[in-house]
Each structure stands twice: as structure tokens, then as C-alpha cells.
Amino acid sequence: MDAPPPALAGARVLSYAIVDASVEYTGTERINVGGVWIGAQPALAICESLRDREIMLLRCNEDWEVVSCASCESIEEARDDAERYYRGVSRLWTDRGVSREEAEAFDRERWGELVCSFCDRTPDHFDKIVTAADGGASICNECVARVRELMG
């Protein structure tokens, strides 16, 4: 399994661990995603949100697709949580060495033109977007809600 991309789910990858046979999944966490209980995942990533710098512990499949996400107070808390659920993972963490600028550039390239023209956010940070017929401008649902508030 290769290293993750510079950004996952709108967040800069700070460090990652590829779970191998030396790691014991404790099963002490119960995560339900879309009505399905998930178990051990082959990869973990500690990330910093590109939007608000929140620290997150991501559980990912073998293609680095995010299966679940947990908010953490710090990188240390994320590592402690990971160790509690994946005993032995502490020695597997690898620093990704990605700058915030590199992660933002990767995220922009990934989404192309699908960016809100008003708040400059990518789809990782909003639910819906409306794009002008000529492709000149786009607005996300969060900006539409703010405009509604302002227009009262």
C-alpha cells in the first residue's frame, strides 16, 4: 500500500499508518457508517482540516478512501485514540511531510472548477453547489444560506 495523497476529505495529511499483522484491532470502538457497523481498517491518517485546522483521525480503506472520521483535540489525542483501537500502531506512524500549501493545491486540482466563487471552498466543505450556465460563477449551499440571512 502506497502513502496517502497530500489531502484527504479536505484535510492535510500530517501522518499516516498502514495497519499490518503486528497491529491488534481491539474492537473497543463501534462505528456505524450508513447503517453498517465497520471494523478494522487497513489505514489510518491524522489530518488537519484545511478549513478550520481541526485535527482528525481518519480510518481509510486500501485506496485511502475515508471510511470514518473522528475529531480530536490534538495530534497526541489522535495517536492515543488510534493506539486504544489499534494496539501496536504507535510504532507505525509516518510523517507525511506535506505543507498546507501543497495540500491546498492538491485539493484544488482534485476538484477543478467545482469551487464556490464566494467563499472559495471545495466540495469537501459544503453539501451542494449551483454553477452558472456559462460556468462563470458557482455558489455553495452555505453561501446561499448566508445571503438569505442578509436579505432577510
Stockholm file with secondary structure:
# STOCKHOLM 1.0

chainA/1-152         MDAPPPALAGARVLSYAIVDASVEYTGTERINVGGVWIGAQPALAICESLRDREIMLLRCNEDWEVVSCASCESIEEARDDAERYYRGVSRLWTDRGVSREEAEAFDRERWGELVCSFCDRTPDHFDKIVTAADGGASICNECVARVRELMG
#=GR chainA/1-152 SS CCCCCSEETTEEEEEEEECCTTCEECCCCCEEETTEEECCCSEEEEEEETTTCCEEEEEECTTCCEEEEEEESSHHHHHHHHHHHEETGGGGCEECCCCHHHHHHHHHHHHTTCSCTTTCCCGGGCSCEEECTTSSCEEEHHHHHHHHHHHC
#=GC SS_cons         CCCCCSEETTEEEEEEEECCTTCEECCCCCEEETTEEECCCSEEEEEEETTTCCEEEEEECTTCCEEEEEEESSHHHHHHHHHHHEETGGGGCEECCCCHHHHHHHHHHHHTTCSCTTTCCCGGGCSCEEECTTSSCEEEHHHHHHHHHHHC
//
